[in-house]
Structures are given as C-alpha cells and as structure tokens.
Amino acid sequence: MARTTVSELDDISRWRRAARLAGRQLGWHVRTGASLDSVWVASEDWQAPPGSDRAAAIQVGALILGPGWAHSVLTFRRAHESARRPDGSVSGSNGH
C-alpha cells in the first residue's frame, strides 16, 4: 500500500485517477481510497516487503494493548527462548 496525506495534494481525485492509470499501465489491479486526512493505493499484485507481517502485528497490538506492549512480549520471548535447551525442551519444564 502507498499512502500520502491529503495536505500534500492539490487534487485528491486527480491523484487517485493517476494512481489507477499508472497501475493499469504496469498491468496491476489497484484500488484507491481516501479518508479525511490521507489517500491510498493498494494492489494485491505487489509483493509484501520482508517483515511487513510483523510490522502489521505490532501496529495492531499497539492499537489494542497500547504502545508498550511489544517490548514486554519481546522481552518475555527472549527470556523464554534463552531457557530453551538444544533438544528443544525448556529448562524448568516438566515435559508438558
């Protein structure tokens, strides 16, 4: 997805038409949209950049749980993973 703020544009409709035209010329199926403060173009033909799933998960988590949640979860994961033995079991675990 590509997004820009409405304040950077002089004509939202022209931006959306240009995005759709550029997509057609490149052979992509694109969708455009607008909200009060931004406009966007998206295509399922575009490849997601590496790490985008993780970035999306962090953004959703921050919306639901607040901005500090990711640090807490990552700190817990690192501590848990460092307790893992080479055979995959966790130290202090009773095998369950």
N, C-alpha and C positions, 0 to 999 in steps of 0.2 A: 504494500500500500504506500502511496505517496500522498502527503498531506501538506497543506500550507494554510496560513492564516488569512482570513478574509481581508484584514487590514493591509496586506501586501498586494492586493489585486485591485485593478481599476474596474474590472468587469467579470463577475463570477460566471455568468453564462458563457462568455467567450472562453474563459479558462476551461470550463467543462467541455465545451464543443471541441476545443483544441486537443484536450486530453483524449477524447473519444476518437477524433480523427487520427491522431498520432498512433493510437492503439490499433486502429484498422489498418493503417499503412504498414505497421510492423506485423500484422497478422494475429494480433492478440484480441481476445474478447475482454473488454474492460467495462467497468461500471464506475460512475462518478456519483458524488453526493455532496451535500452542503449542510452545514449546521449554522448556528448564529455566528460562530467565530472561526470556522475552518471549512475548507473544501478538500475533497479527497478523490483519488482514483485508485482502483484496485483491479487486479486481474488474477484469476486462478492459473493463468499461463505463466506467471512469474514464479521463479524459484525462490523459496524462502531462504534468507541468509542463515548461515550457521549460527546456532544459539538463539534463534528467534522464538522457538517454543519456550525455552527457559525464560527469556525476557518477558514474554506474554504472561507466563505463570507468575512471575514476580510482580508484574503490574496488577494482575487480578488479585493476588494475595494482598497487596498493599491497599487496594480499594476496599477489600472486605475486612482485613485484620489490622490495618494501619501500616504506616511506613516502616516501622522497625521489625516487622515480623520475619523478613527474610534473613536478617542477621542471626536471630535466635534459632531459626531452623537450621541454617548452615552450620552454626557453632555446634548444635546438637549432633548433626550428621557427621561432622568431622570427628567429634569425640567418640561417637559410636563406631565409625569406620576404623579409627585408630585402635579400638579394642578388639577388632576382628583378627583372628588367628589366620595363618597361611592356609589352613584347611577350610576356611570359610566360617568356622564356628566363632562365636563371640565369647571372649573371656568373661567369666562370671555367669555364664548361661548354663542352665541345667539341661540343655539339649532340645528345648521346646521353642 
